[in-house]
Amino acid sequence: MSGDARRAQIREVAADLFDRSGYRDTSMDRIAEEVGIKKASLYYYFPSKDRLLIEMHDEMIELIIASHEARMNAGTATASELLRGMMTDIISLQETHPGSLRVFFEHFKEIPEPERARVMERRAVYEGYLREQLQRGMDGGEFKPLDIRFATFAILGMANWSYQWFRPGGTATAEQVAAAFWSMLSEGIAAT
């Protein structure tokens, strides 16, 4: 197994263990055992459990930032399409990285400083992209005037919280969930 493949395997196993047993209650011994390697080998790839947690966070935020930037750079999407894509990206992580996504949301505060500040900056970049699209939509007449701060909280709240209940292989895909959320946001739920 290549070094990159082994690192990915370790992150995946650790994410599953953190998800099931909690970050604090999962030891490096347990991770090494589940991966099927010696503890010394585990430390070769990750010098600490904190480093594993940091890399999981980095992977999640970089995946959604890169996806959004690719859509933005294509230059053809409306603000609505970009926002719906951002929601889909977050919800889709439950299909592709379920344990890591839960770790991303539930164990963020356990990242030690100064790494936590760096991770917060990357999260702020993503939130900034969301705010930019809301403003773009208002400026272009696509959206009615709205409080960008509250709209940002609403969008992130819907998408971010879905990891608690959304299960791949259920009655809806991540894309369908995002479409339903977007419909509620853009059309409202009142009859008239």
NORTA-V175352 format. One record per residue. N is the residue number from 1. RES is the residue in one letter. PSI is psi in whole degrees, 0 to 359 (NA if undefined). Layout:
N_RES_PSI ; N_RES_PSI
This chain:
1_M_134 ; 2_S_162 ; 3_G_318 ; 4_D_319 ; 5_A_319 ; 6_R_318 ; 7_R_317 ; 8_A_318 ; 9_Q_315 ; 10_I_315 ; 11_R_319 ; 12_E_315 ; 13_V_316 ; 14_A_318 ; 15_A_318 ; 16_D_317 ; 17_L_317 ; 18_F_322 ; 19_D_315 ; 20_R_319 ; 21_S_349 ; 22_G_151 ; 23_Y_311 ; 24_R_327 ; 25_D_3 ; 26_T_120 ; 27_S_162 ; 28_M_326 ; 29_D_314 ; 30_R_319 ; 31_I_313 ; 32_A_317 ; 33_E_314 ; 34_E_325 ; 35_V_330 ; 36_G_32 ; 37_I_166 ; 38_K_153 ; 39_K_322 ; 40_A_322 ; 41_S_321 ; 42_L_316 ; 43_Y_337 ; 44_Y_319 ; 45_Y_322 ; 46_F_111 ; 47_P_347 ; 48_S_164 ; 49_K_326 ; 50_D_319 ; 51_R_322 ; 52_L_312 ; 53_L_316 ; 54_I_315 ; 55_E_326 ; 56_M_316 ; 57_H_315 ; 58_D_315 ; 59_E_315 ; 60_M_311 ; 61_I_323 ; 62_E_327 ; 63_L_314 ; 64_I_328 ; 65_I_313 ; 66_A_320 ; 67_S_315 ; 68_H_315 ; 69_E_323 ; 70_A_317 ; 71_R_318 ; 72_M_316 ; 73_N_338 ; 74_A_332 ; 75_G_10 ; 76_T_349 ; 77_A_143 ; 78_T_169 ; 79_A_320 ; 80_S_315 ; 81_E_320 ; 82_L_318 ; 83_L_318 ; 84_R_321 ; 85_G_321 ; 86_M_318 ; 87_M_317 ; 88_T_319 ; 89_D_313 ; 90_I_311 ; 91_I_324 ; 92_S_335 ; 93_L_335 ; 94_Q_333 ; 95_E_323 ; 96_T_331 ; 97_H_57 ; 98_P_312 ; 99_G_318 ; 100_S_324 ; 101_L_317 ; 102_R_317 ; 103_V_317 ; 104_F_317 ; 105_F_326 ; 106_E_342 ; 107_H_18 ; 108_F_318 ; 109_K_350 ; 110_E_356 ; 111_I_128 ; 112_P_153 ; 113_E_150 ; 114_P_1 ; 115_E_325 ; 116_R_319 ; 117_A_320 ; 118_R_317 ; 119_V_321 ; 120_M_323 ; 121_E_319 ; 122_R_322 ; 123_R_322 ; 124_A_327 ; 125_V_314 ; 126_Y_315 ; 127_E_322 ; 128_G_320 ; 129_Y_319 ; 130_L_314 ; 131_R_321 ; 132_E_319 ; 133_Q_325 ; 134_L_316 ; 135_Q_317 ; 136_R_317 ; 137_G_321 ; 138_M_314 ; 139_D_325 ; 140_G_3 ; 141_G_8 ; 142_E_326 ; 143_F_149 ; 144_K_164 ; 145_P_134 ; 146_L_164 ; 147_D_108 ; 148_I_322 ; 149_R_311 ; 150_F_322 ; 151_A_321 ; 152_T_313 ; 153_F_319 ; 154_A_313 ; 155_I_311 ; 156_L_323 ; 157_G_315 ; 158_M_309 ; 159_A_313 ; 160_N_322 ; 161_W_344 ; 162_S_337 ; 163_Y_339 ; 164_Q_332 ; 165_W_337 ; 166_F_128 ; 167_R_124 ; 168_P_145 ; 169_G_4 ; 170_G_210 ; 171_T_347 ; 172_A_151 ; 173_T_169 ; 174_A_320 ; 175_E_321 ; 176_Q_321 ; 177_V_313 ; 178_A_320 ; 179_A_318 ; 180_A_316 ; 181_F_314 ; 182_W_321 ; 183_S_316 ; 184_M_320 ; 185_L_314 ; 186_S_332 ; 187_E_343 ; 188_G_176 ; 189_I_352 ; 190_A_145 ; 191_A_320 ; 192_T_NA
